[in-house]
Amino acid sequence: MSKDKKNEGKEILEEFKELSEWQKRNQEYLKKKAEEEAALAEKKEKERQARMASKSEKSDATEDQESESDPKDPKSAKEDAKEKVEESEDVKKEASKEEPKSKKTEKEDKRDKKIEKKPVKEKPVKPKIPGVHIWRAISILFLSLLLLVISAYLLSPYATMKDIRVEGTVQTTADDIRQASGIQDSDYTINLLLDKAKYEEQIKSNYWVESAQLVYQFPTKFTIKVKEYDIVAYYVSGESHYPILSSGQLESSAVSLVSLPETYLSVLFNDSEQIKTFTSELAQISPELKAAIQKVELAPSKVTSDLIRLTMNDSDEVLVPLSEMSKKLPYYSKIKPQLSEPSVIDMEAGIYSYTVADKLIMEAEEKAKQEAKEAEKKQKEEEKKRLEEQQNKLEEEKKKLEEESNRNQTSQRSSRR
């Protein structure tokens, strides 16, 4: 009996040694799968190398990321395949031991093979776009949109809409300022913003305007702020009064007597150059001294052609050259406290003063001298005239005598014949 049992055990071992058909198929499948994986790994490695050569501009960091995302190299794939083959042999041994326990049907085996044979599709890695290209695209898009908006605005009626207001006018009108500015209804609003200085200069072409400022307020409001020249004096001709501006400009149109201020400086000459010199010299004098002057008139002498006479509000008179008025006239403030009565301060050559009474006496003496000179001159003219008349009479008598003698001679000749 013991021999039979040993023979039976040997037969069983031999049967276990012989592989079943499922095990053979499984072993062949695993070998084939390992070879396919190794070939796929080699193919992907070649693709990766080609991709790396075509994209040499990429940084090392992106290359490291791609290399990490790529599958294993062929050597590692082959090692994995060998490990799988060894595992499959171990599985075969275990399966040969546990074959009685495994009760899979052939249909299940076929189903498993189909599932295992389906290749897993890997999604290709998309290359990243460099940030420089993204910023370039954004900048180009932004500029294009900006040009589109500007073009649409310039083509719309809003581009020429303007609300223009004028502030600070007293002697002029808002219409005069707008006309001087040269702003047209068809001008673009953006042109007014870009050429503000040009329009401000054009506004100053009005001789009343000292300064002008063009102020913009969103969206279409423009304010012209004007500062006019002051009226420093009035040129008086009879009953007419013409304003003299601080710029030296003489207004061509007279103002009404009602619009005249209570106190003002009267100028009795209208030469344009002399008026400009007077206003420039007057601007350098203190306001208190300006307010003390009542009247200015020309009083040229043999020595000083531009001598002027200033009549003050307290009846004092100051004689000073026009070109030296700003230098010499301030001395009047120092001399005035020393004067007890209305006086004349002569600043033509040096500075000295005398009373108005003395002036009247001097004027009377001068007038008497002048009258004496005129009388003497008249007398001389009369004597000259009388002598001329006497000479004329003598010449007439002489002519008459000559005529009579000629007549006598002719009568004697006729009698002789």
C-alpha positions as CSV (number, residue, x, y, z in Angstrom):
1,M,0.0,0.0,0.0
2,S,2.8,2.4,0.8
3,K,4.4,1.9,-2.6
4,D,1.1,2.8,-4.3
5,K,0.8,5.9,-2.3
6,K,4.4,7.0,-3.2
7,N,3.6,6.4,-6.9
8,E,0.5,8.5,-6.6
9,G,2.4,11.3,-5.0
10,K,5.0,11.3,-7.8
11,E,2.3,11.5,-10.4
12,I,0.7,14.4,-8.7
13,L,4.1,16.2,-8.6
14,E,4.6,15.6,-12.2
15,E,1.2,17.0,-13.0
16,F,2.0,20.1,-10.9
17,K,5.2,20.5,-12.8
18,E,3.3,20.5,-16.1
19,L,1.8,24.0,-16.7
20,S,-1.8,24.4,-17.6
21,E,-2.9,26.2,-20.7
22,W,-4.1,29.2,-18.8
23,Q,-0.8,29.6,-17.1
24,K,1.1,29.3,-20.4
25,R,-1.1,31.9,-22.0
26,N,-0.7,34.2,-19.0
27,Q,3.1,33.8,-19.2
28,E,3.1,34.6,-22.9
29,Y,0.8,37.6,-22.4
30,L,3.1,39.0,-19.6
31,K,6.2,38.7,-21.8
32,K,4.4,40.3,-24.7
33,K,3.2,43.1,-22.5
34,A,6.7,43.7,-21.2
35,E,8.1,43.9,-24.7
36,E,5.3,46.4,-25.8
37,E,6.0,48.6,-22.7
38,A,9.7,48.7,-23.5
39,A,9.0,49.6,-27.2
40,L,6.5,52.3,-26.1
41,A,9.1,53.7,-23.6
42,E,11.7,53.9,-26.4
43,K,9.2,55.6,-28.7
44,K,8.3,58.2,-26.1
45,E,11.9,58.9,-25.3
46,K,12.6,59.6,-29.0
47,E,9.6,62.0,-29.1
48,R,10.7,63.7,-26.0
49,Q,14.2,64.3,-27.4
50,A,12.8,65.6,-30.6
51,R,10.5,68.0,-28.7
52,M,13.4,69.2,-26.6
53,A,15.5,69.9,-29.7
54,S,12.7,71.9,-31.3
55,K,12.0,73.9,-28.2
56,S,15.5,75.0,-27.1
57,E,14.2,78.4,-25.9
58,K,12.5,76.8,-23.0
59,S,14.1,77.3,-19.6
60,D,15.7,74.5,-17.5
61,A,12.8,74.5,-15.1
62,T,10.3,73.7,-17.8
63,E,12.6,71.0,-19.2
64,D,12.8,69.4,-15.7
65,Q,9.0,69.5,-15.5
66,E,8.6,67.8,-18.9
67,S,11.2,65.2,-18.1
68,E,9.3,64.4,-14.8
69,S,6.0,64.2,-16.7
70,D,7.5,61.8,-19.4
71,P,7.4,58.0,-18.8
72,K,10.4,56.0,-17.7
73,D,13.4,55.5,-19.9
74,P,13.9,52.2,-21.8
75,K,16.4,50.7,-19.2
76,S,13.9,51.2,-16.3
77,A,11.1,49.8,-18.6
78,K,13.2,46.7,-19.3
79,E,13.9,46.2,-15.6
80,D,10.2,46.5,-14.9
81,A,9.5,44.0,-17.6
82,K,12.0,41.5,-16.1
83,E,10.5,42.0,-12.7
84,K,7.0,41.3,-14.1
85,V,8.3,38.1,-15.8
86,E,9.7,37.0,-12.5
87,E,6.5,37.8,-10.8
88,S,4.6,35.9,-13.4
89,E,6.8,32.8,-12.8
90,D,6.1,33.1,-9.1
91,V,2.4,33.4,-9.9
92,K,2.6,30.3,-12.1
93,K,4.1,28.4,-9.2
94,E,1.6,29.6,-6.8
95,A,-1.2,28.9,-9.4
96,S,0.1,25.4,-9.9
97,K,-0.3,24.8,-6.2
98,E,-3.6,26.5,-6.0
99,E,-5.0,25.3,-9.3
100,P,-7.6,23.1,-7.7
101,K,-8.8,26.1,-5.7
102,S,-9.1,28.4,-8.8
103,K,-12.3,27.9,-10.5
104,K,-12.2,30.6,-13.2
105,T,-14.0,29.9,-16.4
106,E,-12.6,30.4,-19.8
107,K,-15.1,33.2,-20.4
108,E,-13.8,35.1,-17.4
109,D,-10.2,34.6,-18.7
110,K,-11.1,36.0,-22.1
111,R,-12.8,39.0,-20.4
112,D,-9.7,39.7,-18.3
113,K,-7.5,39.4,-21.4
114,K,-9.6,42.0,-23.3
115,I,-9.5,44.4,-20.3
116,E,-5.7,43.9,-20.0
117,K,-5.1,44.3,-23.7
118,K,-6.8,47.7,-23.9
119,P,-3.9,50.3,-24.1
120,V,-4.1,53.3,-21.7
121,K,-4.1,56.5,-23.7
122,E,-2.0,59.2,-22.1
123,K,-2.9,62.8,-22.8
124,P,-0.2,64.8,-24.5
125,V,1.3,67.6,-22.4
126,K,0.5,71.0,-23.8
127,P,3.5,73.4,-24.0
128,K,3.2,76.5,-21.9
129,I,3.0,80.0,-23.6
130,P,5.8,82.3,-22.4
131,G,4.7,85.3,-20.4
132,V,6.4,87.8,-22.8
133,H,4.1,86.8,-25.6
134,I,1.1,87.1,-23.3
135,W,2.0,90.7,-22.3
136,R,2.7,91.6,-25.9
137,A,-0.7,90.4,-27.0
138,I,-2.4,92.3,-24.1
139,S,-0.5,95.6,-24.9
140,I,-1.4,95.4,-28.6
141,L,-5.1,94.7,-27.7
142,F,-5.1,97.6,-25.3
143,L,-3.7,100.0,-27.9
144,S,-6.1,98.8,-30.5
145,L,-9.1,99.4,-28.2
146,L,-7.7,102.9,-27.3
147,L,-7.4,103.9,-30.9
148,L,-10.9,102.6,-31.6
149,V,-12.3,104.7,-28.7
150,I,-10.5,107.8,-29.8
151,S,-11.6,107.5,-33.4
152,A,-15.2,107.0,-32.4
153,Y,-15.0,110.1,-30.1
154,L,-13.5,112.3,-32.8
155,L,-16.2,111.2,-35.3
156,S,-19.0,111.9,-32.8
157,P,-20.5,115.4,-32.3
158,Y,-19.2,115.4,-28.7
159,A,-15.7,116.1,-30.0
160,T,-16.7,119.7,-30.8
161,M,-19.0,120.5,-27.9
162,K,-17.8,123.5,-25.9
163,D,-19.3,125.6,-23.1
164,I,-17.2,128.8,-23.0
165,R,-17.6,131.3,-20.2
166,V,-15.7,134.6,-19.5
167,E,-14.8,136.0,-16.1
168,G,-13.2,139.2,-15.0
169,T,-14.3,141.6,-17.7
170,V,-15.1,145.3,-16.6
171,Q,-14.2,147.6,-19.5
172,T,-14.6,144.9,-22.2
173,T,-17.4,142.4,-23.0
174,A,-17.5,138.6,-23.1
175,D,-18.1,138.7,-26.9
176,D,-15.0,140.8,-27.4
177,I,-12.9,138.3,-25.5
178,R,-14.4,135.3,-27.4
179,Q,-13.7,137.1,-30.7
180,A,-10.1,137.9,-29.7
181,S,-9.5,134.2,-28.7
182,G,-10.3,133.0,-32.2
183,I,-12.1,129.9,-30.9
184,Q,-14.5,128.5,-33.5
185,D,-17.5,126.3,-32.9
186,S,-16.0,123.7,-35.3
187,D,-12.7,123.4,-33.2
188,Y,-12.2,120.1,-31.4
189,T,-12.2,120.2,-27.6
190,I,-8.9,118.4,-27.5
191,N,-7.3,121.2,-29.6
192,L,-8.3,123.7,-27.0
193,L,-6.6,121.6,-24.3
194,L,-3.4,121.0,-26.4
195,D,-3.1,124.7,-27.6
196,K,-4.1,126.5,-24.4
197,A,-1.1,128.8,-24.6
198,K,-1.8,129.8,-28.1
199,Y,-5.4,130.8,-27.3
200,E,-4.3,132.7,-24.2
201,E,-1.9,134.8,-26.3
202,Q,-4.6,135.5,-28.8
203,I,-6.9,136.8,-26.0
204,K,-4.2,139.2,-25.0
205,S,-4.4,140.8,-28.4
206,N,-7.2,142.9,-26.9
207,Y,-5.4,146.0,-25.5
208,W,-7.5,146.0,-22.4
209,V,-6.3,142.4,-21.4
210,E,-3.2,142.2,-19.2
211,S,-3.4,138.4,-18.7
212,A,-5.7,135.5,-19.7
213,Q,-6.1,132.0,-18.4
214,L,-8.1,129.2,-20.1
215,V,-9.3,126.7,-17.5
216,Y,-10.9,123.3,-18.4
217,Q,-13.5,121.5,-16.4
218,F,-14.8,118.1,-17.4
219,P,-16.5,117.3,-19.7
220,T,-16.9,120.4,-22.0
221,K,-16.7,123.5,-19.8
222,F,-14.1,126.1,-20.5
223,T,-13.6,129.3,-18.4
224,I,-11.6,132.3,-19.7
225,K,-10.3,134.2,-16.7
226,V,-9.3,137.7,-17.7
227,K,-7.3,140.4,-15.8
228,E,-7.7,143.9,-17.4
229,Y,-5.2,146.8,-17.3
230,D,-5.9,149.5,-14.8
231,I,-6.9,153.1,-15.8
232,V,-4.1,155.3,-14.3
233,A,-5.1,158.7,-15.8
234,Y,-7.4,160.5,-18.2
235,Y,-6.3,162.6,-21.2
236,V,-8.4,165.7,-21.0
237,S,-9.3,167.6,-24.2
238,G,-11.9,170.2,-23.6
239,E,-14.9,168.4,-22.1
240,S,-13.8,165.0,-23.4
241,H,-11.9,162.4,-21.2
242,Y,-9.9,159.5,-22.7
243,P,-8.7,156.7,-20.4
244,I,-4.9,156.0,-20.2
245,L,-4.2,152.4,-19.3
246,S,-1.3,151.2,-17.2
247,S,0.2,149.6,-20.4
248,G,0.6,153.1,-21.8
249,Q,-2.3,152.7,-24.3
250,L,-4.5,155.7,-24.9
251,E,-8.2,154.7,-25.4
252,S,-9.5,156.2,-28.7
253,S,-13.1,156.6,-27.4
254,A,-14.0,159.1,-24.7
255,V,-15.9,158.1,-21.6
256,S,-19.0,159.8,-20.3
257,L,-18.6,162.3,-17.5
258,V,-21.0,160.2,-15.3
259,S,-18.6,157.2,-15.4
260,L,-15.6,159.3,-14.2
261,P,-14.4,158.6,-10.7
262,E,-14.5,161.3,-8.0
263,T,-10.7,161.9,-8.1
264,Y,-8.5,161.1,-11.1
265,L,-5.2,162.2,-12.7
266,S,-5.6,164.6,-15.6
267,V,-3.0,164.6,-18.4
268,L,-2.9,167.5,-20.8
269,F,-0.7,166.0,-23.6
270,N,-1.5,163.1,-25.9
271,D,1.8,162.2,-27.6
272,S,1.9,158.3,-27.6
273,E,5.7,158.0,-26.7
274,Q,5.4,160.6,-23.9
275,I,2.3,158.9,-22.5
276,K,4.1,155.5,-22.5
277,T,7.1,157.1,-20.7
278,F,4.8,158.8,-18.2
279,T,2.9,155.5,-17.3
280,S,6.2,153.5,-17.0
281,E,7.6,156.2,-14.6
282,L,4.4,156.5,-12.7
283,A,4.3,152.7,-12.1
284,Q,7.6,153.1,-10.1
285,I,6.1,155.7,-7.7
286,S,4.4,154.9,-4.4
287,P,0.5,154.8,-4.4
288,E,0.4,157.7,-1.9
289,L,2.5,160.0,-4.1
290,K,0.3,159.0,-7.1
291,A,-2.8,159.9,-5.3
292,A,-1.4,163.4,-4.5
293,I,-1.0,164.3,-8.2
294,Q,-3.9,166.2,-9.7
295,K,-2.7,167.4,-13.1
296,V,0.2,166.9,-15.5
297,E,1.2,169.2,-18.3
298,L,4.2,169.9,-20.5
299,A,6.4,172.8,-19.6
300,P,9.5,172.6,-21.8
301,S,12.4,175.0,-21.2
302,K,15.4,175.9,-23.3
303,V,17.5,173.4,-21.4
304,T,15.0,170.5,-20.9
305,S,12.7,169.6,-23.7
306,D,10.7,167.0,-21.7
307,L,10.1,169.1,-18.6
308,I,6.6,168.6,-17.1
309,R,4.6,170.5,-14.5
310,L,2.8,168.4,-11.8
311,T,0.0,170.2,-10.0
312,M,-0.6,168.6,-6.6
313,N,-3.9,168.4,-4.7
314,D,-2.6,170.9,-2.1
315,S,-1.8,173.5,-4.9
316,D,1.9,172.8,-4.9
317,E,3.7,172.6,-8.2
318,V,6.6,170.4,-9.2
319,L,8.8,170.9,-12.2
320,V,10.6,167.7,-13.1
321,P,12.0,166.1,-16.3
322,L,9.6,163.4,-17.5
323,S,12.5,160.8,-18.0
324,E,13.6,161.4,-14.3
325,M,10.2,161.6,-12.7
326,S,10.5,158.3,-10.8
327,K,14.0,159.3,-9.4
328,K,13.3,162.9,-8.4
329,L,9.6,163.1,-7.5
330,P,10.0,161.0,-4.2
331,Y,12.0,163.9,-2.8
332,Y,8.8,165.9,-2.8
333,S,7.6,163.9,0.2
334,K,10.7,165.0,2.2
335,I,10.4,168.7,1.1
336,K,6.7,169.0,1.7
337,P,6.8,169.2,5.6
338,Q,9.2,172.1,5.3
339,L,6.7,174.2,3.2
340,S,4.4,176.6,5.1
341,E,2.4,177.7,2.0
342,P,1.8,176.6,-1.5
343,S,5.1,176.5,-3.3
344,V,6.9,175.5,-6.5
345,I,9.6,172.8,-6.3
346,D,11.9,173.1,-9.2
347,M,13.7,169.8,-9.9
348,E,15.0,170.6,-13.4
349,A,18.6,171.1,-12.3
350,G,19.1,170.4,-8.7
351,I,16.2,170.9,-6.2
352,Y,15.0,174.3,-4.9
353,S,11.6,175.8,-4.0
354,Y,9.9,179.1,-3.9
355,T,6.4,180.2,-2.9
356,V,3.5,180.6,-5.4
357,A,3.4,184.3,-4.5
358,D,7.0,184.6,-5.6
359,K,6.1,182.7,-8.7
360,L,3.3,185.2,-9.4
361,I,5.7,188.1,-8.9
362,M,8.3,186.4,-11.1
363,E,5.6,185.7,-13.7
364,A,4.4,189.3,-13.5
365,E,8.0,190.6,-13.9
366,E,8.5,188.2,-16.7
367,K,5.3,189.3,-18.3
368,A,6.3,193.0,-17.9
369,K,9.6,192.2,-19.5
370,Q,7.9,190.4,-22.2
371,E,5.5,193.2,-22.8
372,A,8.3,195.7,-22.8
373,K,10.1,193.7,-25.3
374,E,7.0,193.4,-27.4
375,A,6.4,197.2,-27.1
376,E,9.9,197.9,-28.1
377,K,9.7,195.5,-30.9
378,K,6.5,197.0,-32.0
379,Q,7.9,200.5,-31.8
380,K,10.9,199.5,-33.9
381,E,8.6,197.9,-36.4
382,E,6.5,201.1,-36.5
383,E,9.6,203.3,-37.0
384,K,10.9,201.0,-39.7
385,K,7.5,201.1,-41.3
386,R,7.5,205.0,-41.1
387,L,11.0,205.1,-42.6
388,E,10.0,202.8,-45.4
389,E,6.9,205.0,-46.1
390,Q,9.1,208.1,-46.2
391,Q,11.6,206.4,-48.5
392,N,8.7,205.3,-50.7
393,K,7.4,209.0,-50.9
394,L,10.9,210.2,-51.8
395,E,11.2,207.7,-54.5
396,E,7.7,208.7,-55.8
397,E,8.7,212.4,-55.8
398,K,12.0,211.6,-57.6
399,K,10.1,209.7,-60.2
400,K,7.7,212.6,-60.7
401,L,10.6,215.1,-61.2
402,E,12.2,212.8,-63.7
403,E,9.0,212.6,-65.6
404,E,8.6,216.4,-65.6
405,S,12.2,216.9,-66.8
406,N,11.6,214.4,-69.6
407,R,8.4,216.3,-70.6
408,N,10.2,219.6,-70.7
409,Q,13.0,218.2,-72.8
410,T,10.5,216.8,-75.3
411,S,8.6,220.2,-75.5
412,Q,11.8,222.1,-76.2
413,R,12.8,219.8,-79.0
414,S,9.4,220.2,-80.6
415,S,9.6,224.0,-80.4
416,R,13.0,224.1,-82.1
417,R,11.7,222.2,-85.0
